[in-house]
Amino acid sequence: MDWKALLHEEAPSPYGEVAPPVFQSSLFAFASSAEFEAAMNEGNRPVYTRIGNPTTRVFERKLAALEGAEDALAFSSGNAAMAATLFSLLSAGDRVVLATPVYAGTYGLVNKMLARFGVEADLVDGKDSKTIIEKLPGARLLLLESPTSYTFEMQDLSALSRAAREAGVLTVIDNTYGAAVYLRPLDFGVDLVVHSATKYISGHSDVVAGAVAGPARLIHEIRAKGLVFLGAKLAPWESWLLVRGLRTLPLRLQRHQQSALQAAEFLEEHPKVRRVYHPGLASYPQKDLAQKYLRGSGGIFSIELADGAAAREFADSLELFQIGVSWGGHESLVLPLASQPRVAASYAFPEGLVRLFVGLEPAAELIADLEQALAAI
Ligand SMILES: *Cc1c(COP(=O)(O)O)cnc(C)c1O
């Protein structure tokens, strides 16, 4: 882990401040037209905040260092980062191979939005490497998410990205779960890594943001097309909050991981729980992939209740876990997935599937809360 990138600043400043300034300015002015032209042509100074801002740049460089990437680009949401990436790299007539299940926002972006612009998609079960590899010749882009949202299945990143490279196909992954700390996909041959920084990277449930990291050439292309034309830039103040979130990211992840594993182990033994979907458990069906790719497992996982019809009652009975979407902040959350119609309709989840996010509260109190809610159903 590049702790220096997280905790220290790159450039010495005359004031010695240890936190970056917030450059809350929409434009940057020049004393001469020669300086202005140099900034426009060489990008050596900021010009306009839609295209780049010094505070946002601090966040981008720190995230790039964590991912082991040459560069990164921030956006106003995770979906904006994914949309800018796909709209920059794809054209009408191109085909995407989409590993499923996938986050609902990505599913909609590919199947409802890009489809209207003449981009085709092949949806293939992400566990089925053989079929994914068969679909690669002639495709433009392979889109992965591992572990997946909702059921936390893993994909074989090295094998898939190697096959994609041989077929001339770019591999893009949603790495929101791994958060650049527990998974570094570029180490395994993936070309581009997309994040919802709303989750662990922000860490305090107060920012919606996204980013993409990868080789300078591709990031430049996404900046020139996706950022400049689509315009979904991240605000300077929110960039500053993300820099602050990054400082404690590894510490927070450790705490989420410890508490969530304890909760998952408790739930796995409980007679009212049919199954626990958690890549850190000894019973995880894709243990070999988890060991190969993940350095840790974080705070999010799902359970399937033995009595599927009790999912809403279970969520309503919890006191410390609040009902809510998103995750990655300080507060524990519960989401009965069957009651989220858009998600359930796309993937036919078991009725009793409930997603839990274990926050920073004491694990023993969270487990006691799970125990009383299970007793109530
Ligand atoms: C939340 C999320 C997104 C979308 O990010 P936003 O910041 O909400 O736009 C994408 N992928 C995953 C896995 C997510 O959890």
PDBQT file of the ligand as one rigid body, heavy atoms in Angstrom, charges set to zero:
ROOT
HETATM    1  C1  LIG A 401     -23.060   2.778  -5.838  1.00  0.00    +0.000 C 
HETATM    2  C2  LIG A 401     -22.413   1.949  -6.878  1.00  0.00    +0.000 A 
HETATM    3  C3  LIG A 401     -22.237   2.424  -8.183  1.00  0.00    +0.000 A 
HETATM    4  C4  LIG A 401     -22.769   3.768  -8.643  1.00  0.00    +0.000 C 
HETATM    5  O1  LIG A 401     -22.138   4.792  -7.994  1.00  0.00    +0.000 OA
HETATM    6  P1  LIG A 401     -22.820   6.221  -7.719  1.00  0.00    +0.000 P 
HETATM    7  O2  LIG A 401     -21.742   6.952  -7.022  1.00  0.00    +0.000 OA
HETATM    8  O3  LIG A 401     -24.045   5.972  -6.913  1.00  0.00    +0.000 OA
HETATM    9  O4  LIG A 401     -23.160   6.791  -9.053  1.00  0.00    +0.000 OA
HETATM   10  C5  LIG A 401     -21.576   1.617  -9.079  1.00  0.00    +0.000 A 
HETATM   11  N1  LIG A 401     -21.126   0.399  -8.737  1.00  0.00    +0.000 NA
HETATM   12  C6  LIG A 401     -21.301  -0.102  -7.501  1.00  0.00    +0.000 A 
HETATM   13  C7  LIG A 401     -20.785  -1.444  -7.185  1.00  0.00    +0.000 C 
HETATM   14  C8  LIG A 401     -21.946   0.647  -6.536  1.00  0.00    +0.000 A 
HETATM   15  O5  LIG A 401     -22.125   0.145  -5.310  1.00  0.00    +0.000 OA
ENDROOT
TORSDOF 0
